Amino acid sequence: MDLGPHAGFIIASYGLCLLTVLALIAWVRIDKANQERALKELADQGISRARPDQGRN
Amino acid sequence: MAFWDYANPTRFLKLVQVLLPWLVGLCVATFAIGLYMAFFTAPEDYQQGDTIRIMYIHVPSAWLCMMCYTVMSISSIGTLVWKHPLADVSAKSAAPIGAAFTFMALVTGSLWGKPMWGTYWEWDARMTSVLVLLIMYLGLMALWRTMDDPIKAGKAAAVLTLVGALNLPIIKFSVDWWNTLHQPASVVRLDGPTIHSSQLWPLLVMALAFTLLFFVLHLMAMRNEVLRRRVRALRMRAASVSRPATASASAQPAE
């Protein structure tokens, strides 16, 4: 595919957009992993959202 | 179940879990079609040549950076007026995504401007007002980080967001109100688009793909923010339980 004399500008535009979108995806995924790890650590310490009387009859 | 019931964060998380895979699939498919049209079916422009292909990412980024701020403004009204549980979460989560879209709009516009206008940057009204929008996004992200209490930070940010919303009509109408280097609107016009359909369709499909990308990222970021607030609440609860014990232990005689 021939993008003409300004191919460098076109490729740079799409490349920078791709990098920005990948950075956004990495941000949300890493953030999710961090929050889930923190919740798991708290749950391991016995701190969870369940009420103290939950599970008893 | 009424729409407002999804204001409950737990119900919202369940809804996200169901919606997200479908939205991701739709987003990827729309991008595949849009990029194929942008590179293989859309013709060169008689003046711009192949650089028109930059428009297929520049214009959707520019639309989305404004739409994202509109979402933040509506969420801010929800925070201030109705104290909606997810409104503040929505506004905070949208800011980094809006900043990224604004950055993409500025960079791709600049890379299009060099071969077409002979300059990467001009301090004209459209470009300057979009740069102000980027600064607003960064300022709001900084404001949220300066306060520990998310509720207080959310209220302050909501006020600032609504003040910043004044910039949106300035961005939209800057090309009509002032004599700018940036061309006037050619798609969203009262008398209809002035672009040929062979170039309009790829643009609309790419705009749909970018919109879906925004919703996917926004839902994911909102889910993270709900989890972050749960972590904070649990840590505070743990601290409040352990503090009286620590205090009573320190009050014991040294011997």
Chai-1 contact restraints between the chains, C-beta under 6 A:
chainA,res_idxA,chainB,res_idxB,connection_type,confidence,min_distance_angstrom,max_distance_angstrom,comment,restraint_id
A,L3,B,D50,contact,1.0,0.0,6.0,A-B,restraint_1
A,G4,B,G49,contact,1.0,0.0,6.0,A-B,restraint_2
A,G4,B,D50,contact,1.0,0.0,6.0,A-B,restraint_3
A,H6,B,T51,contact,1.0,0.0,6.0,A-B,restraint_4
A,H6,B,P115,contact,1.0,0.0,6.0,A-B,restraint_5
A,F9,B,L111,contact,1.0,0.0,6.0,A-B,restraint_6
A,F9,B,P115,contact,1.0,0.0,6.0,A-B,restraint_7
A,I10,B,R53,contact,1.0,0.0,6.0,A-B,restraint_8
A,I10,B,I54,contact,1.0,0.0,6.0,A-B,restraint_9
A,A12,B,L111,contact,1.0,0.0,6.0,A-B,restraint_10
A,S13,B,I54,contact,1.0,0.0,6.0,A-B,restraint_11
A,S13,B,T108,contact,1.0,0.0,6.0,A-B,restraint_12
A,S13,B,L111,contact,1.0,0.0,6.0,A-B,restraint_13
A,L16,B,V107,contact,1.0,0.0,6.0,A-B,restraint_14
A,C17,B,I57,contact,1.0,0.0,6.0,A-B,restraint_15
A,C17,B,M104,contact,1.0,0.0,6.0,A-B,restraint_16
A,T20,B,A100,contact,1.0,0.0,6.0,A-B,restraint_17
A,T20,B,M104,contact,1.0,0.0,6.0,A-B,restraint_18
A,L24,B,A100,contact,1.0,0.0,6.0,A-B,restraint_19
A,L24,B,L217,contact,1.0,0.0,6.0,A-B,restraint_20
A,V28,B,M220,contact,1.0,0.0,6.0,A-B,restraint_21
A,V28,B,A221,contact,1.0,0.0,6.0,A-B,restraint_22
A,D31,B,N224,contact,1.0,0.0,6.0,A-B,restraint_23
A,K32,B,N224,contact,1.0,0.0,6.0,A-B,restraint_24
A,Q35,B,N224,contact,1.0,0.0,6.0,A-B,restraint_25
A,Q35,B,L227,contact,1.0,0.0,6.0,A-B,restraint_26
A,Q35,B,R228,contact,1.0,0.0,6.0,A-B,restraint_27
A,Q35,B,V231,contact,1.0,0.0,6.0,A-B,restraint_28
A,A38,B,V231,contact,1.0,0.0,6.0,A-B,restraint_29
A,L39,B,V231,contact,1.0,0.0,6.0,A-B,restraint_30
A,L42,B,L234,contact,1.0,0.0,6.0,A-B,restraint_31
A,I47,B,L234,contact,1.0,0.0,6.0,A-B,restraint_32
A,I47,B,A238,contact,1.0,0.0,6.0,A-B,restraint_33
